[in-house]
Amino acid sequence: RSVLKEGPGEDFANKDQIAKLLRFSTSKSETNSQTTSLADYVANMAKDQEKIYYVTAETYTAALHSPHLEIFKKHDIEVLLLSNRVDEWLASHLTEFDGKKLICVTKGELDLPKDVKDKLKQEDEVTAKDYEDIIKRVKEVLGDKVKDVRMTSRLTDSPACLVADEQEMSANLKRMLRQSGQDFMDSNPILELNPSHGLVQSLKSESEDNMFAKWCTILFNQAMLAEGGQLEDPATFVNDLNSMMLRYIGN
């Protein structure tokens, strides 16, 4: 099955025919058995959905529990879970199926079906204005660790996530290249914050600059870990997290 996924890149002339034979795990099947075809996915697409969504990760479990899936699960939108090493190769060559583009949910702006997007648009505009000062302060704290900081509707349960720009490599592909010793042009991720989460809301009331900076760093590192990344200084992260927990339990 993995060999078959090399087909769209190796045999461009028969790419469409090969694509019909491919099978995937999805956020709705919740099993590592890859049984869903692209035709099955398209037949079960949500109302007004025009694109095929997928997420890449090192393991099936990491893909299934990716924070990037939260908004899709909330609106009952299926997402393909790509966790085989060959899947990054496949995604770079198979960009559409049955006239529908394949979209990586960890890259670019949140791209939802029109009916869902319309519901969130007005709410997002109000939120962005309300958190302008917080975004500015978070950017100042994190500096060149991030390309940008913004509020998002992508998350429902997690406080933060990291996103790559539309034309940049996914975090999973970068990890694969590092592991194989290959050089590539690296770029900083975009940090997206969930305005409905208590930890993000607490930033607005945090008056101590040192504590604010610690929270920003903790949220960034948590987001890095959630998508399978490695921290440069895990010991400091643990110490900061412990000190913050002790502070809030009154010790």
C-alpha positions as CSV (number, residue, x, y, z in Angstrom):
1,R,0.0,0.0,0.0
2,S,2.9,2.4,0.8
3,V,4.4,1.6,-2.6
4,L,1.2,2.5,-4.3
5,K,1.3,5.9,-2.7
6,E,4.6,6.6,-4.6
7,G,2.6,6.3,-7.8
8,P,1.2,9.8,-8.3
9,G,4.8,11.2,-8.1
10,E,6.4,8.4,-10.2
11,D,3.7,7.9,-12.8
12,F,2.2,11.3,-13.6
13,A,0.3,10.1,-16.6
14,N,-1.7,7.6,-14.5
15,K,-1.9,9.8,-11.4
16,D,-5.7,10.0,-11.4
17,Q,-6.2,6.2,-11.9
18,I,-3.7,5.5,-9.1
19,A,-5.4,8.0,-6.8
20,K,-8.6,6.0,-7.0
21,L,-6.8,3.0,-5.5
22,L,-5.4,4.7,-2.5
23,R,-6.8,4.1,1.0
24,F,-6.5,6.2,4.1
25,S,-7.4,6.5,7.8
26,T,-9.6,9.4,8.7
27,S,-10.7,11.4,11.7
28,K,-14.1,9.7,11.6
29,S,-13.0,6.1,11.1
30,E,-10.8,6.4,14.3
31,T,-8.9,3.3,13.3
32,N,-5.4,2.9,12.0
33,S,-6.7,0.5,9.3
34,Q,-6.5,2.5,6.0
35,T,-9.8,1.6,4.4
36,T,-11.3,5.0,3.2
37,S,-10.8,5.8,-0.5
38,L,-10.8,9.4,-1.8
39,A,-14.1,8.6,-3.6
40,D,-15.5,7.5,-0.2
41,Y,-14.3,10.8,1.3
42,V,-15.8,12.9,-1.4
43,A,-19.2,11.0,-1.2
44,N,-19.3,11.8,2.6
45,M,-18.2,15.4,2.4
46,A,-20.1,18.0,4.5
47,K,-22.6,20.4,3.1
48,D,-20.9,23.2,1.1
49,Q,-17.5,21.5,1.5
50,E,-15.4,21.9,-1.7
51,K,-12.0,20.7,-0.5
52,I,-10.4,17.5,0.8
53,Y,-8.7,18.1,4.1
54,Y,-5.7,16.2,5.5
55,V,-3.2,16.4,8.3
56,T,0.3,14.8,8.3
57,A,2.1,13.6,11.4
58,E,4.8,11.1,12.5
59,T,2.3,8.6,13.9
60,Y,-1.4,7.8,13.5
61,T,-2.1,8.7,17.1
62,A,-0.4,12.1,16.7
63,A,-2.5,12.8,13.6
64,L,-5.7,11.7,15.3
65,H,-5.1,14.0,18.3
66,S,-3.7,16.9,16.4
67,P,-5.1,20.2,17.8
68,H,-5.6,21.3,14.2
69,L,-8.5,18.9,13.9
70,E,-10.5,20.4,16.7
71,I,-12.6,22.8,14.6
72,F,-13.2,20.1,11.9
73,K,-14.4,17.7,14.5
74,K,-16.7,20.3,16.0
75,H,-18.4,20.8,12.6
76,D,-18.4,17.1,11.7
77,I,-15.9,17.6,8.8
78,E,-13.8,14.5,8.0
79,V,-10.0,14.8,7.7
80,L,-7.6,12.4,6.2
81,L,-4.9,11.2,8.6
82,L,-1.5,10.8,6.9
83,S,1.1,9.3,9.1
84,N,3.3,7.1,6.7
85,R,6.6,8.6,5.7
86,V,5.6,8.3,2.1
87,D,2.5,10.5,2.7
88,E,4.5,13.7,2.6
89,W,5.7,12.7,-0.9
90,L,2.2,11.8,-1.9
91,A,0.7,15.1,-0.7
92,S,3.3,17.1,-2.7
93,H,2.2,15.4,-6.0
94,L,-1.4,14.6,-5.4
95,T,-2.9,18.1,-5.1
96,E,-6.5,17.4,-6.2
97,F,-9.0,14.6,-6.7
98,D,-12.2,14.7,-8.6
99,G,-11.8,18.5,-9.1
100,K,-11.4,19.1,-5.4
101,K,-8.1,20.5,-3.9
102,L,-6.3,18.7,-1.1
103,I,-5.7,21.1,1.7
104,C,-3.2,20.6,4.6
105,V,-5.0,21.8,7.8
106,T,-1.6,22.7,9.5
107,K,-0.7,25.3,6.8
108,G,-2.0,28.7,5.9
109,E,-5.2,30.5,7.1
110,L,-8.1,28.4,8.3
111,D,-9.9,27.2,5.1
112,L,-13.4,26.0,6.1
113,P,-16.5,25.4,4.0
114,K,-18.4,28.6,3.3
115,D,-21.3,28.1,5.7
116,V,-18.9,27.5,8.6
117,K,-16.6,30.3,7.6
118,D,-19.5,32.8,7.5
119,K,-20.6,31.9,11.0
120,L,-17.1,32.5,12.3
121,K,-16.2,35.7,10.4
122,Q,-18.0,38.3,12.5
123,E,-16.9,36.6,15.7
124,D,-13.2,36.6,14.5
125,E,-13.3,40.3,13.7
126,V,-14.5,41.2,17.2
127,T,-11.9,38.9,18.8
128,A,-9.0,40.2,16.8
129,K,-9.8,43.7,17.9
130,D,-10.3,42.7,21.5
131,Y,-6.9,41.0,21.7
132,E,-4.8,43.5,19.7
133,D,-2.7,44.5,22.7
134,I,-2.1,40.9,23.8
135,I,-1.0,39.9,20.4
136,K,1.5,42.7,20.3
137,R,2.9,41.7,23.8
138,V,3.2,38.0,22.8
139,K,5.1,39.0,19.7
140,E,7.5,41.0,21.7
141,V,8.1,38.2,24.2
142,L,8.7,35.4,21.6
143,G,10.6,37.6,19.1
144,D,12.2,35.6,16.3
145,K,10.8,32.3,17.5
146,V,7.6,33.1,15.6
147,K,6.8,34.6,12.2
148,D,3.6,36.0,13.5
149,V,1.0,35.7,16.3
150,R,-2.8,35.7,15.7
151,M,-6.0,34.6,17.3
152,T,-7.7,31.7,15.7
153,S,-11.0,29.8,15.3
154,R,-9.0,26.6,14.5
155,L,-9.0,25.5,18.1
156,T,-11.8,24.6,20.5
157,D,-10.0,22.7,23.4
158,S,-6.3,23.6,23.0
159,P,-4.9,27.0,24.0
160,A,-2.5,27.3,21.1
161,C,-1.1,25.7,17.9
162,L,1.7,26.3,15.4
163,V,0.9,26.8,11.7
164,A,3.1,27.0,8.7
165,D,2.5,29.6,5.9
166,E,0.7,28.3,2.8
167,Q,3.8,27.9,0.6
168,E,6.1,26.6,3.3
169,M,6.9,23.0,4.4
170,S,4.8,21.4,7.1
171,A,6.4,20.8,10.5
172,N,6.2,17.1,9.9
173,L,8.2,17.3,6.6
174,K,10.8,19.5,8.3
175,R,11.3,16.8,11.0
176,M,11.7,14.1,8.4
177,L,14.3,16.1,6.5
178,R,16.2,16.8,9.8
179,Q,16.1,13.1,10.7
180,S,17.6,12.2,7.3
181,G,20.3,14.8,7.6
182,Q,19.1,16.9,4.7
183,D,19.6,20.7,4.5
184,F,16.6,22.9,3.9
185,M,15.6,26.6,4.2
186,D,13.9,26.7,7.6
187,S,11.3,29.3,8.6
188,N,9.6,30.2,11.9
189,P,6.0,29.1,12.6
190,I,3.0,31.2,13.2
191,L,1.6,30.9,16.7
192,E,-2.2,30.8,16.8
193,L,-4.0,31.4,20.1
194,N,-7.5,30.2,21.1
195,P,-9.3,33.3,22.6
196,S,-11.9,31.0,24.3
197,H,-9.3,29.1,26.3
198,G,-8.8,30.1,30.0
199,L,-5.0,30.2,29.7
200,V,-5.2,32.7,26.8
201,Q,-7.8,34.8,28.6
202,S,-5.6,34.9,31.7
203,L,-2.9,36.7,29.6
204,K,-5.2,39.7,29.5
205,S,-5.2,40.0,33.2
206,E,-1.5,39.2,33.8
207,S,0.1,42.4,34.9
208,E,3.6,41.1,35.8
209,D,5.9,41.1,32.8
210,N,7.9,38.2,34.0
211,M,4.8,36.0,34.5
212,F,3.4,37.1,31.1
213,A,6.6,36.1,29.4
214,K,6.6,32.7,31.1
215,W,3.0,32.0,30.0
216,C,3.9,33.0,26.4
217,T,6.9,30.6,26.4
218,I,4.9,27.8,28.0
219,L,2.1,28.2,25.4
220,F,4.6,28.2,22.5
221,N,6.4,25.1,23.8
222,Q,3.1,23.3,24.5
223,A,2.1,24.0,20.9
224,M,5.5,22.7,19.7
225,L,5.1,19.4,21.7
226,A,1.5,18.9,20.5
227,E,2.6,18.5,17.0
228,G,5.5,16.3,17.7
229,G,8.3,18.8,17.9
230,Q,11.3,18.8,20.2
231,L,12.2,21.6,22.6
232,E,15.6,23.1,22.6
233,D,15.5,23.4,26.4
234,P,13.0,20.9,27.9
235,A,14.4,21.3,31.5
236,T,13.6,25.1,31.5
237,F,10.1,24.4,30.1
238,V,9.4,21.9,33.0
239,N,10.7,24.3,35.6
240,D,8.6,27.1,34.3
241,L,5.5,25.0,34.1
242,N,6.1,23.7,37.7
243,S,6.6,27.2,39.0
244,M,3.4,28.4,37.4
245,M,1.4,25.5,38.8
246,L,2.8,26.2,42.3
247,R,1.9,29.8,42.0
248,Y,-1.7,29.1,41.2
249,I,-2.2,26.5,43.9
250,G,-1.0,29.0,46.5
251,N,2.4,27.5,47.4
